[in-house]
Amino acid sequence: MLARAGALWLRRGGRPTPTTRSAFSLVVEGDLDNTRATKFSEDVHFLGGILGDVLEKQKPGILPAVTRLREPALVWRDSGIEQAEKERAFKELCKDVSRMSPEMLRDVTRACGHFLALANIAESRDATRTLRQLYFTEEDSSSSGKFASDALPAKIDSCAGTLDAILKEGVPPAKIFQILTQQRVEIVFTAHPTEVNRMEHLSKHRYVSELLAKREAMQGGTATTFEKMQNERAIRRAVSAMLGSDVLRRSKPTPQEEAREGLAVVQTSLWDAVPGFLRRLDSVLGAKCQQRLPLDATPMVFASWMGGDRDGNPNVTSKITREVVAMQRRQAALLYLRELNALRVELSVHECTQAVRALPGAEGASEPYKVVVQGLIARLRATVAWAEAELQKLGAPADSRPLALMISSSEVVLRAPESAKPMLAVEDLTAPLQAMHESLVACGYEELADGALVDLIRRVGAFGLQFAPLDLRQESTRHARAVDALCKIAGVHGYLSWTENDKVDFLTKELSSGRPLLRRGAWERLGELGAQPEELEVLQTAALVAELPQGSLGAYVISQATAASDVLAVELLMAEAGAVRPLRVAPLFETLDDLNNAPATLRQLFTTPGYAERTGRKQEVMVGYSDSAKDAGRIAAMWAQYESQEKMLEVARECGFEITFFHGKGGTVGRGGNPEVYKAILAHPQGTIDGRFRVTEQGEMITRNFGDIESAERSMDIFTAAVLRDQFLQRPQPTPEWRNAMAAMSQSSCDFYRSVVRGEPKFVPYFRSATPELELGALNVGSRPAKRNPKGGVESLRAIPWIFAWAQTRLNLPVWLGIGKALEGALEGGSGPVDRETLVSMYRDWPWFHTTVDLIETLMAKSDRTIAAHYDERLVADKELLELGAALRKRFEVTEQSLLTISGHKAPAEDYPDLQRSLKARAHYIDVLNVIQVETLARIRAAEASGATSGYDYQTLKDALLLTINGIATGMRNSG
């Protein structure tokens, strides 16, 4: 297809003849089976055709412009055309873009961005279609009675495939069942602002996806012509609405808006996906292990940082956290009310056990279950009223209320009886639901019990009454200053200047004394007694632990933790606030030094008098991935994370503690994520998971992994299967030779990385000239500042804009910088610290290293040196900065060659055909957006240099720039 397009373009002298339909289509080559490729291509052609038709009506003239840019972009990507012609095509593309008006740049960019979003929808449908085929790949010999093993796909990264693998190893089914029902995966949704699409547009995308699935279902011949026409018209309306809407956020979201939008996935997807997945898991367990999933088993639970993470974000205050807690409790209560109203109709049975008769109101009732459910409804209505009163008291704006739920069943919004009390403890809901289930089973109504009631019980297990409990997070020095403020009020001075041992001794003594540091009544008068606003806010946050309903909060995470006193300080703050049930405190070790020192820090903490008794010998530790990589480079950070977890586990075992690692991974590779979740989990050091896996999920990855029911069920299946397999899998352990090799590579990589990022004085000016880093703030994608320290350089820049800026230019520098230096020994004549033979054996025989190399290759596959060079040519004027850019691109080439030599691949990510197909199919649209981005950046910066920033053209160019950022992130399917 590419060759034909190139030949046509060349015959026309490099000038295409615009056509409506040619503007929007992907390059789908024959690397898939014919049926799959055909269906995917049909979906893209169908959606692209609709987009073209709508554009012709709304914005005449845009389609010819898109076609004019697309054709030279296709030629430039055609491997069958001579290099000189490819270069001519790229220059023609750049020249065409340079002639466009600001309005045309904006509108073409918007059109390309929408098409890439529609292509993503088609690609997701294709992935779902492929997954569905896996349910039928082999004869199901383990199905019997009410259970079927094909409830989940027959893949190794699915619970069905994993159970088969473990059973084949001779493990008794009873043991597998015991392990599986005790394990827990906790997904923590964070407010990290990497989702560039507004929630309204994500909803439209989801709606188009649903309509596309219905369209496919109609192809079987049972649908009427009218029904097919109505489906297509609905898709046209949705695409028209997409084109007519503003895709840009015009103001930064508030923390409340972040929480509401970020957790919308619970309401729209996970609410149904959780019970759906657990039903499937129950069926597979029944078929393969002859036991059912217990109702109280919670293999998947959820938490959130949205509204609780105040690290570097002054917009998140104790008042905001209270508001988000009340908002989420109201949402949860409304959802439970909807389910209970339906359940009340279903449970009209008379027979029941004495346990149900003993529940409030059920004694003597002819329909006891219905009466019990009505009592729960009354209490949940009271909960809604309580949450409304809390929101009103806090002055919450009306848009913090979930309008979609307010128009649910009229029964939901009826006023609760005055005698009904708000339901604030989850046991008040689980206990009667469990009792009704047991009663129905005992009375012979097992099928009835196994319906909506089971789904509701499992929802309560996964979401509680809070939807997703909030973690609190704050930076360690803020806690130290708050403790210092308390000490001063109590007449104790100098805390901040004490040695670490003195701090630990003091904090331990206070925590063990049984009496508060402050006199009675002093806590309520902290401001009057001299506590400054910053310290007062930390103290008021500690008070939330004592004052919010039980289950509202999860862990207290300490960012930039460096010492045992950091943990003890938070314990003291909660104790002084009167917390009867203090939160578990999780230190976050995120720099290279902190990771290396973490085992010693934990040993001091675990051996501190009274600590084991207060914690029940359980400790959560958060491992930072993105900040450690920004600090030391990818290889050094990954090895430090690996060794630190091994050593922390060893310390925990020696001291008799159970340790749970909380993995602060972003969704993208640059921030520690791995799209191959199953392999990534199994690459963790042996014993560090042990049935407990807590991990962050952020931004666009929330949408991709949990944005619709099918994706959410699949993601939960992968996580559950991987954590189960981990407990039965003996990995090859790194040999002393491999450990020495990793130590040498880490040092070499870190030294080179830091010599560039920190030691090269030209690096920061180059970074800010060659990337849109300074312009990213205008995207308004998050509530917190891009920097912890507004006056700092790269070291104070948050990991997200650091990754995001380089991803836009397609250089993806943070992912690979320093790695080439570490792996250079793989090349002939290379000067790396480790020879080729050792590196190849590590890749072949050590899963962790194999996964690491493959992971870096996936980002190399998404990178493009020529595009990155184009940014330099147009945006970087200084000769020395241009030389630095050329040197960095040369290091990219060395890195790529080193990786391919080790893996034996001909091209990066060669083993991932779906990724290769995806990138190849959409590359020409992303290239166009990159060229437009460079053009808009050049014009904007020229306007700013001359002071011409007040006109219409300048604002239009700013919009065009932001649309390119959106579009490139959409096309590459990752941002920061």
N, C-alpha and C positions, 0 to 999 in steps of 0.2 A: 504493500500500500504506500509506504514512504517513497519507494523508488518511482512509482507511477506519478505520485504528486510532484516529486522533484523534477522528473522529466517534463511534465506538463508546464511547470513553472519556468524551466529553462527555455522551452520552446517559445514561450510567450515573452522572452526577453526579460524575465524576472518580474513581470507585472501580471498578477492574477486577474482572471475575470470573475468578479464577485458573484456568488450564488447564495440564495437564502439558506439552502439546506447544508451547504458545505461549511458554513461558519461554525457549526457546533456538532462535532463528532470526534470520537477518540480513535486512536490507532490501536486496534485489537488484532494482534497477530496470532498465528497458529500454534501457540505454546500451550493451549488448553485443548481438552477434548472438544470435538466439533459442536456437540449439543450445548455445552456450557458456554463456549465462546459465542455461539450464535445468539443464545438468550441474552447474554450480557450486552452484546452489540445491539441487539434489538431494543433493549431497554434504554440504552444511551441514545440511540438514534431517535426513539420515540420522544424521550424527554427533551433532547436537543431540538427536535422539530417543533415541539410545543413552545419552547423558549424562543426560537426564531420567529414563529408566528406572532407570539405576543409582543416581542420586541418591534417587529415591523409595524404593529398598530400603535404602540406606545412611544417608540423612539425611532422613527424612520431615519435611515442613513447609518445606523450603528452596525447592522449586519454586514454591509459591504466593507466597512472599516475593519471589522473583526476578521473577515476572510482575507483582506489585503495583508494583514499582519500574520495570520496563521500560516499562509502558504510558504513564505520564506523561512518561517520557524520550522516547518516540517522539513524543508530542504536541509536546513542546518543540522537537523538531527538524523539525516539519512546517511547511514554508514556506507551505502552503495554509490555515493557521489564523491567526486574528487574534492580534496581539501580546499583547493582554490575556489571552487564554486560554492562550497559550504561557507567559506569566509565572506564571499560576495553576498550570499543570501543574508548572513547576519548583519552585514553593514547596511544592506537594503532595509532590513527590519528596523535598525536603529534610526536610519534616515527618515523612514515613514513616521516613526513615533515622534521624531523631533519636529515634524511639520504640523503635528496635531495641535488644535486649540486646547486650552484647559478643559473646556466642556467635553470635548471629544475624548480626551484622555480619561476623564472621570467616567463617562458613560461606557466606553469600551471596557474599562477596568471592571465596572460593576457587572456588565454582561458576562465577562469571562469568569468573574468570581461566582456568579449564580450558576453558570454552567458547571464549574468544578464542584459546587455543592450538589448539583443534581447528579453528576457523575459519581460522587461519593455515595449517594443514595442507591444508585444502580449497582455499585460495587458491593455495598453492604447486602443488598438483596441477593447478589450472586453468591456471596459468602454463606448466607443463610440457606440458599438453594443447595449449595454443595454440602453443607452440614446435614441437611435433611436426607440427602442420599446416603449418608453414612449410617443412618438408622437401619438401612436395609441391605447392608453389605455382606452379611453372613446369616446363615440359618440360625434362628434363635432356638437353641436346644435347652435353655434353662428356664423357659417360661412355664408356669403352671398355675392353674387356678386363677386367682385374682392378680397375680404378679407377672410382669413381663420385663425381661432383661433389656429389651430394646427401647425402654423408656428414655435411655440416654444413648448417645452415639457410640458405636464400637470403635473407639479411638483410645490410644494409650493415655492421652491427656484428658480423658473423660473418666468419670467414676466407674462406668461399665468396663472400659478397657483396663483400668488400673486394678479393679477387683479381680478380673481374669488373670492378670499378670501375677498378682500376689497369691491367688489360689493355686496357680500352676507351680509356684515355689514350695507348695506343701504347707502353707500356713493354714491352721484350722479356721473355718469360717467364724467360729465363736470369738476367736481372738481379734480377727479383723473387725467384727461387729463392735466389740468393746472399744477398740482404738478409735474407730470412726465416730462412734456416738459420744466420745469424750473430747474430741478435738474441736478447735474453734479458730475460724478465720474472722478477723475484724477489719473491715474496710473503713478507713477514716477519710471522709470527704473534706478536702481543704479548700480554702478560699484563694489559693494561688491563681493569679489572673491569667491563665493561658487559654481560656475559651474566648476566642475573638468574636464569636457570633452572639448576637443578642438572643435572649430567651424567646422572644417572639418569633425570630427566624428559625430557631431550633424546633419550635413547635410546628411551624409550617413544614420544615424538612421531615419531621416525623410523620406528619399527616400525608405528605406525598408518598413516603415510604409505605404507609399502610394502604394507600390507594393503589400503588404499584403492585403490592402483593395481591390485592383483590383482583386487579386486572389479570394477573397471571392465573389466578384460580378460575377466572372466567373462560380461559382458553379451552377448557375441557369439553365445551359444547353444551353445557346445561344453561348457560346464561343467555338471555334474550338480547337482541340487537339494541333494544331500548336500554337495558341495564348496562351494556358495554358503553353506549353513548353517554349515559349519565356518569359513568366512572371517568371517562376521558374529560368530560366537561368539568368535573370536580377537580381533576388534576390541572386543567387549564386555569380554573379560578385560583387555585393555590399558587401556581407559578405567576399568574398576573399579580396576585397580592404580594408575592415576594419581590417582584420587580418594582412595584409601586411603593414599597416601604423603605424607610431609611435604615440601612444596615449598620450605621455607625451610632455608637453611644455618644450623645452630645454632652453628657456630664458624667463624672465619676460615680460609680454606684456607692451607696452607703453600705455599711456592714450589714444592716438589716436586709437590704436588697440582695446582697451577695448570698446571705443565708437563705432567703426565700427562693431565689432563682437556682442556687446551687443544689438545694434539697428538693426542688420540684421533681427530680428524677425518682424520689421515693414515692411521691403521689402518683406519677404518671406511668411508672414502670415497675419499680421494685415491690410496690404494694401487692401486685398480682404475681410478679415473677418469683418472689420468695416462696409462697405456698406452692406455686407451680413446680419449681425446682425440687422442693422437698417431697412432693408427691412422686416425682420421677425417681428421686433417690430412694424413697421408700419402696417403690416397685422393684428397682434393681436389687436392693438389699434383700427383699423377700424372695426374689428369684434365685439369687446367687448364694445367699447366706441363710435363707430360710428363717429370717427374723425381720421384724418390722422396725422402722425408725421410731424410737420413743417420741412421744409428744413433747417432752421437755428437752429433747436434743436440739441444740442451737449451733449447728456447724457454721452458720454465717450470721454475723451481727454487724451493725453499722454504728459509726460515730461521726462526729463533725468537728472541724475547727472554725467553722463559719460563725462568727459572733463570739468566739472564745479566744482566738489567737490575737493577742495584742502585742506580740514581739515586733517592735519597730513600727507599729501602727497606732498612732495616738487617737485615731478615730474609734477604736474599740475600747470602750470604757466599761466599768461595772454596770452602769445603767443600760448600756447596749446589750450586754450579756443577759441581764434580767429580761430585757424586752424580747430577745431572740428565744429564750427559754419559754416565756409565756406564749409567744407566737407559735412555736413548734408544738407545745402542749395543746394549744387550741386546734391546730391542724390535725394532730393525732386523734384527739377526742372526736372531731367531726368525722374523720374516716371510720373510726370504730363505731360511731353512731349509725353510719350508713350500713355497715355490716350487720349490726345488731338488729336494726329495723327489718332487714331481710330475714335474719335468723328467727326473729320472733314469729313470723308467719310460718316458717318451716317447722318449728318445734311446738306443735299443738298436741303433743302426746300426753296421755294421762298417767301412764304407769311410770313410777320412779322409785329410787331407793330412798332409804331414810336420810341419807346424807343430803339429798336434794331437798327433802321435806324440811330439813333443819335450816335451810338457807332462808334469809329474810323474806317473809310474805308467802312462802310456798306451802306452809302448813295448812292443810284443808283445801287448798286450791284445786279446782278441777283440771286446770292446765298449768301444772307447777313450773314447767320449764319456761313457759311464756311469762309467768309472773316474775321469775328470777331475771329473765332478760329485761323485762320492763324496769325492774329495780336498777339494773346496770345502766339502762338508758337514762333513767332519771339522774343518776350520779354523774354520768358523762355530760349531760346537759348542764348540770351544776358546774362541771369542770370548764365547759365553754364559757359560762358566765363568769367564773373565777378568773379565767385567762383574759376575758374582755375587760374586767375591772382592773386587772394588773396593767394591761396595755394602756388603758385610759389614765390610770394613775401615773404611768411613766411618760405620758404625753405622746404616745406612739401615733404616727400619722395613719390615716385611714388606709393607705395603700399597703400597710404591713399586714392587713387581714387577707386571708386567702379567698378571694371573691368566687373562684370556681367552686369552692366547697359551700359557700354561703347560699348557693342556689340549688343545693341538693334537696333531697326529699323534705317536704314540709314538716315531717315528723322531727327532723333533725333540729330545726330551729325553734321548736316550741319551748316555751319557758319551763325550766325545771321546777318541780315542787319546792316550796320553801324549806321543807324538811330534809331535802336531799343534800348531802355533803359532797364537795368536789372529790374526785378520785385522784389522789396524788401518789399512792403507793401501788405499784404494779401487781402486787399480790392480791389486791382487792378485785382485780379483773381475772387473773389467772386461776385463782382458787375456785370460784363458782363455775367457770368454764370447764375446768378439769373435772369437777364434781358432776356436772351434767353429762360430760362425755362418758365417764365411768358408769353412770346410772343408765344411760341409753344402751351401752354394751351389755350391762348386767341384765337388762330387761328384754334383750333380744332384738334391739334396734341398732345393730352394729353398722348396717349400711347407712342409716340416717346419721349416726354419730360420725361416720367417716366422710361426711360432706362438708358443708360450709363451716360447721363447728370446728373441725380439725384445722381448716385453713385459718380460721380466726385465732385459734390457740397458737399456731405457729407464727402468725403475724405478731402477736403479743411477745412471743419469745425473741423475735428478731428486732422489733422496734420499741418495745416497752411502751411507756406513756409519753416518752420524750421524742419519738421519731428516731433521733440519732443524738445520744448524749453528747454534750459539748466538752471537749478538752479545753482546759485553760493553758495558755502558753505565754510566758514572759521571759525576758532576758535576765540572766543570773545577777548582774550588777544592780538591777532595779530591786531585787529582793534584798541584796546586801544593804543597800541604802535604806530600805524600809526597816530592816532589823536595827540598823544604826539609829534611825529616828525613834523607834520604841525604846532603845537603850538610853538615849538621851533623856527622854521623858521620865524614865525610871531612875535617872541619876547615874547611869553607867556610860562612860565616855570612851571614845577611841576605837570602837569596834572595827571600823574600816581599815585601820592601820595595824591591827593585830596580825600575828602569824596564823597560818592555817591551823596549827595544832591548838593555839589559844582559842580560835573561833570554835573549833570542834568541841573543846572542853567546855566552853561556856554554853554552847547550844545544847550539848548533851545534859549538862547539869540542869538547865532550865526545863528541858523536856521531861526529865525524870523527877522533877521536884514535886509535881502534883499541884503546884500553885501558879497562878499567872504572873508574868513579869510586871504587868501594870496593876495598879490598885483598882478596886471595883469602881466602875463608872468612868474610868479614864478612857477606855476604848471609844465611848460615845462622844468624847470631847477631844479627839486627837488633833483636829485642826486648831482648836483653841490652845492646845498644849504645845504647839510648835511644829507639828508635822507639815511639811511643805506639800504643795498640790501633787507633785509626781509621786512622792512617798505615800500620800494619802490615798491616791488612786490604787496603788498596789495593796494597801491595807484593806480598802473597800472591796477589792477583788477577792482577797482571802476570806472576807466576811460572807461572800456568796456561798462558800462551801457549807457554812453553818445555816444559812437562811433559805436557800432554794430547796424545793422538794427533793426527796431522795430519788436518785436515778437521773437527775437533770444533768449532772456532770460526770465526766469519765476520769481522765488522768490529768495531773498537773505537770505539764512539760516545761522543763527549764532549758531554754536555748543558751548556747555558749557556756554550757556547764564545764567546769574545769576541776572542781574539788568536792570533797565530801561535804564541806560546809554549805555548798550551794543547795544540797538536798535538805540538810538539817534546818537551814534557814526557812525554807518553805514549810517544813513541818511546824516550826515554831510559830510562823505567821498564822497558820490555820488553827493551831492550838490557842493562840491568844485571841483569835476571833470567835472562839467557842465552838469549833467544829467537833461534834460528837463522833461523826463518821468521816474522818479526813480522807481526802482523795489519795490514791496511790501517786507517788511522785516519781516522774521519769526524767532523769537527766538526759539531755541531748548532747552527744559528743559529735562535733561536726567538722573540726579542723584536723589536720594531720597530727599535730601535737596532742590534741585532746583525745583522739582515737588511740594514739600510742600510749598515753598516760591513763586511759580509762581503767584497765585492770587494777592498777595500783590504787586509783581513786575508789573503786568498788571494794577492794580489800579493806581499806581504812573505814569505809562506810559500814560494811558488814560486821566489822569487829568493834564498832563503837557500842558501848554499853547501852542496852535498852532498845537498840534499833531492830534487832531480830524479833523481839516481842511485839513492838509496835506494828511491824509490817507482816507478821505471820510468816516470816522467812520467804516472802515473795517480792521480787523486784522486777520492775519494767525498766528497760533501757532503750532509748531511742538512738538509732544510728543515722547520722546525717550523710546523705549521698551527694546532693548537689553542691553544698557549700564546701565539702571536703574536696570535691573535684575542682571547684573554682580556686581553692587554696593551693592545691598541689598538682593538679593535672589528673587525668582519668586513671592511668595505670597505678600511680602511687596511691591514689585514693582508694581504688578497689582493693589493692593488696592490704592496705592499712585496715580497711573495713573487715576483710577476711580474717586477718591475724588477730585483730582486736576482739572480734566475736569469739574466736577460739579461746583466747586467753581469759576473756570475761566469763565464759562458760566454765572454764577450769577453776577460776576463783570462786564462782558461785557454788560449784560442787564441793570444793574444799571447805567452804564456810556453811554448807547445808542450806543454801538458798535455791529456790526455783526461779529461774530467770526467763523473762519473756522479752524478746527483742522486737522493738517497734521500728520498722524500716521506713525512713523518711525519703522514699523514692518518688521522684516525679514520674509522669507518664513517659517522657521522652528519654532517649538514651543519654542525652547531655545532662539530665538531672538524675541519672541513676536508674531510670526505668528500663524495662526490657519487654518488647512486644511478645516475646516467647515466654509467657508467664510460667508455664509448666517447667520448662527447662531451667529458667532462672531460679525458681524455688529449689529445684533439686541440685542446683549448683552451690547452694549455701553450705558452709562448713558443717560437717557431720555433727548432729546432736543439738544444733543451735535453734532448731524450730521445735521439734519434739511435740507436735500437736498444737502449738500456739503460734499463730502467725498474724501479726498486726502490721498493716501497711497503709500508707497514704495513697489516695487517688485524687487527681486534681484536673481542673480545667477541661480541656477537650477530651481527655481520657475518660472522664466521668460520662460524657455524652456517648463516646464510642463504645465503652464497655457495659454501660448500664442504661443507655438512653432509650432502649425499647425492650419489650419483654423477652424476645428471643435472644438478644445479645446479653441481657442480664442473666438469663438462665444459663447460657453457655459460659459466661465469665465465672459464675458461682460454681459451676461444674468443674471448670479447670482449676480454680483455687482449691476446692475441696479435694479433688483427685490428687493434686500435687502434694498437699500437706499429708494426705493419707499415705501416698507412695514414699514420701520422705522417711516415714517411721519404720519402713520395712526394707529400705534400700541401703546397702553398704557401698559407699562410694570409694573409688580409688583415692587413697590419701596422698597428698603431695610428698614426694621423697625429699630427703635433705638436699639433694642436688637441685631439685625444682625450687625449693624454698630459697636457697642461696641465689638461684637465678632470678627469682622474683625480687629479692632484696636488692640485687645489683641493678635490675631494670627499673625498679621503683626509684632508686636514688638517681640514676641517670636521667630518667624521665622527669622527675621532680625538679632537678637542677636546671634542666633545659627549659622546662615550662616556666619556672620562676625567673630565669634569666631573660625571658622574652616579656612576660606579663608584668613583672615587677622591676626587673633590672634594665630593660631597654627604655630609655627616656622617650623615644619616639613612638612607643607602642600606644599609649593612651591617645595622643593626637591622631595617630593613624586609625585607631578603633573608632574614634568619633567622626572622622572624615569619611571613612570607607563603609560605614554601616549606618542604618537609621536609628542608632541608639538614642540620640538626643530627641528624636521625633516620636519615639514609641510612647512616651507619656501621654500624648494627645489621643491615644486609643481609648482611654478611660475604661480599661478592662478590669481594674481592681481598686479597692478602697484605700490601699496602703501606699506610701511613697515607694518609688523605685529604689531608693537608697536608705540604708539605716542611718548613715551620716550624709546629709545633703552636700557637705563640703568635701567629701572624700572622693577618691579615685575609684579604680576598678575594684580594689579590695573591699570597698563599702557598698559596691553595687550588688543588688540582690541577684541570686542565681538566675532568676527567670529572664529579666531583660538582657542579662549577659548571654544566655543561650539564644534567646529570641532574636537578638540583633544579628548574630552570626548565621542563624538559620535563614534569615531573610536574604542574605547575600549568597547563600548556597555554599559558603566556605566551611561552615559548621566547625570552626576552629576549636572550641572548647572540648569537643569530643575526641580529637586526635592529637592535639599539640603535645609534643613530648613523647608520644608513643613510637613515632618513627625512630627517635633517638634510642629508645629502649630496645627496639626490635631490629635495628639496623644490621646486627650481626647475621641476620638471615640472608643478607645480600652478599654477593661476591665482592670482596674487598671492603665490606662494611665494617665500621668501627664500633659496633654495639657491644655491650658487656657480655652477651650470651651468644654462643655459636648456633648456626643453623640446625645442626643435628639435634641439639638439646631442645630448641624451640619447636621443631617438628614433632619430637617425641612427646613434649608437653601437650601440644595440640591434639595429638592422636590418643593419648592415654589418660589425660586429666580433664574431666568434664568441665570443671570451673574455668580452666584456661581456654578450652575449646569454645565454651559459651561466650567468654570475654572477647575472643578474637572475632567470632561470628557477629557479635553485637556491634563492635566497632565497624565491621564491614557494612552493616546495614545502613549506617549513617554515611559512610563513604559513598555508598551507592546513591544516596540522596544529594550528594554534593556535586559541584561543577566548578572547576577552576576557571574556565573561560568566562562564565557569568561573573564570578568573583573579580576577575581581572577587569571586566567592563566597569564595575563599580569604581575601581581604582582609576581607570582611564578618564572617567567623567568627573569624579568627585574629589580626587586627591591631586592637589597642585604641587605640593612640595616634593622635590626630587628624592630626598632622603626617605620620605614616607613611601614613595613609590617603590624604592629599592627594598624597603622592609616588606611591602606587600608581595613583591616578586619572590623574595626569600621565603616567605611563609608558604606561598603556593608551591615552591620547590620542595619544602618539607612535607607538604601534603602528598606530593608525588612519591617521595621516599617512603612515607608511611604506607601508602597504598601498595607499593611494590613489596614492602616487607611483609605486610599482612597476606598478600596473595602467595608469596613464596612459602609462607608457613602453612597456609590452608590448602595450597595446591589448586586454588580456584583460578579460573581464567578471568573472572570479573568479580567485583565485590558483591557479596550476598548471592552468589550463584546458586546456592542451595535453597533459595527462597523464590521460586518461580512466580508466586502471586505478587510479591513485592516488585519483582522485575517487570512483570506485566503492567502493574499499576503505574509505576514510574514512567515506563515507555509510552503508555497510552496517553498520559496527560502532560508529558514534558513540554510540548510545544506551547501549550497555554500558559504554563508557569514561566517559561522563557519570555513570552510576551509580557507578562506581568512584571518580571524582573527588569526588562528593558524600560517599561513605562515607569517603574519605581525610580530607576536611576535618573530618567529624564525629569520627573517631578521633583526629586531631591535637588537636582542641579538648579532648576528654575526657582524653587523655594529659597534655597540658600543664596542665590544671586539677588532675589528680591529683598531678602532680609539684610544682605550686605549693603544694599542701596537705600534701605529704608522704605521700600515700596510694599508695605504690608497691610495697607488699609483698603485696597481695592477688591473688586469681585473676583478678578482672576486669581489673586493670591489665595483667597479662601477656597476657590474651586480647586486649585492645585493641592491645597492641604487635604481636601476631601479625597481627591484622586490618590494622593499618597497613602492615606489611611485605608482606602479601598484596596490598594495593592498589597498592603501588609495583611489585610484580611484574606485576600484572594490567594496569596502565596502560602499562607498558613493552612488555608482550606485545601489547596491543591497538594501540598506536601503531607497533609494530615498530621501535622505537629507544629507547635510553636515554641513554647519554652517549658 
